């Protein structure tokens, strides 16, 4: 049952995807703002991933000690 729900949710979800390929040809300020927002989102995601992994590692080190 879990597999059916997972597959259904995966196949029916419509992710919001941005196409950064046209930023160089567009001359509007909104496109540069969108590029900055994409970069900021990537940085925030990377920092969150890094912090969660480092917290997990420190918990493992505390358990071993």
C-alpha positions in Angstrom: 0.0 0.0 0.0 2.8 2.4 0.8 4.4 1.7 -2.6 1.1 2.6 -4.4 0.8 5.8 -2.5 4.4 6.7 -3.1 4.3 6.0 -6.8 1.0 7.9 -7.2 2.3 10.9 -5.3 5.5 10.9 -7.3 3.9 10.6 -10.7 1.1 13.2 -10.1 3.2 15.8 -8.5 4.0 18.7 -10.8 7.3 20.3 -9.6 8.0 24.0 -10.2 10.9 24.0 -12.6 12.7 27.1 -13.8 14.7 27.2 -17.0 17.8 29.3 -16.3 19.0 28.9 -20.0 17.2 32.0 -21.2 18.7 34.4 -18.7 21.5 35.5 -21.0 19.1 36.4 -23.8 16.6 38.3 -21.7 17.3 41.9 -20.6 14.8 42.4 -18.0 15.5 43.0 -14.3 13.0 40.3 -13.3 15.2 37.7 -14.9 18.2 38.8 -12.9 16.1 38.7 -9.8 15.0 35.2 -10.6 18.6 34.1 -11.2 19.5 35.6 -7.8 16.6 33.8 -6.2 17.7 30.5 -7.7 21.2 31.0 -6.5 20.0 32.0 -3.0 17.8 29.0 -2.8 20.7 26.7 -3.8 22.9 28.3 -1.1 20.3 27.9 1.6 19.7 24.3 0.6 23.4 23.6 0.7 23.9 25.2 4.1 20.9 23.3 5.5 22.2 20.0 4.1 25.7 20.7 5.5 24.4 21.6 8.9 22.2 18.5 9.1 25.1 16.3 8.1 27.5 17.9 10.6 24.9 17.6 13.4 24.4 13.9 12.6 28.2 13.3 12.7 28.5 15.1 16.0 25.7 12.9 17.5 27.5 9.8 16.3 30.7 11.0 17.8 29.0 11.7 21.2 27.5 8.2 21.2 30.9 6.6 20.6 32.6 8.6 23.3 
